[in-house]
Amino acid sequence: MNLLRVIARLLDYPTAGLQAARDELTSAVLEDGLLKTHQKQALLSCIEGLCGGDLMDLQEAYVETFDRGRALSLLLFEHVHGESRDRGQAMVDLLAQYEAAGLELDARELPDYLPLFLEFLSTRPVTDIQSWLEDIHHILGLLAERLYQRESQYHLLFDALLQVAGREPDRQELAALVAAEARDDTPEALDRVWEEEMVKFVDDQGSSCGDQGAVGQRRRELEQVQTIHLSDQLLSGAQVARTGQA
């Protein structure tokens, strides 16, 4: 599905190559048959903003948005498994799915990086795409609302993914959840996380401190809101046909 490739490109770090592909991205959105008209217009406005803006400003905004704190992480298993050891095994299993589909990864990204996951899904039948997106719709909804409340145009991409999944999230509920969250991208919050990681590292040499602190609390909150098991869905036994690299 070309639409997923478009969203994957737009969710990745902005580059000159992305901006040079504006016409190609626009054509793919216009030709899509799943999105409603208003969703297409929203996605086209996002393409215009990311392909027509100053590249250095866009890159700085991207880092500030996705690389500070964990609430907006584009690593899916971070929202599912948090700090648990299950995350490592889930990534190994997901990598096996990619390899079975004939996709080769470079060393730059982890397997659960959302743009990479969308590239993989773009090779699958529509029913599979909707099933997998449905399985992570809680994550997509929270990310969309967090981005919306931070006035980031990237929320439009997650709205489009929810549309493809056939989900209409309860925006009032999501807005209340996100409004009650403490920002984790402030200097003070980042310092606290760093300190907690240091404590965990030291503790790993001795006794267990479990899920104490803000990091563990965030995971528990996400698990309560998102009672999903992405890795189970990915390993549900679906036969993956070999394809060329997306």
Secondary structure, DSSP 8 states (H G I E B T S, - for coil): -HHHHHHHHHHS---HHHHHTHHHHHHHHHH-SSS-HHHHHHHHHHHHHHHHS-HHHHHHHHHHHHSSSSTT-SBHHHHHTTTSTHHHHHHHHHHHHHHHTT----SSS-TTBHHHHHHHHTTS-HHHHHHHHHHTHHHHHHHHHHHHHTT-TTHHHHHHHHHHHT----HHHHHHHHHTS--S-SHHHHHHHHHHHHHHHHHTTSS--TT-HHHHHHHHHHHHH----HHHHHTS----------
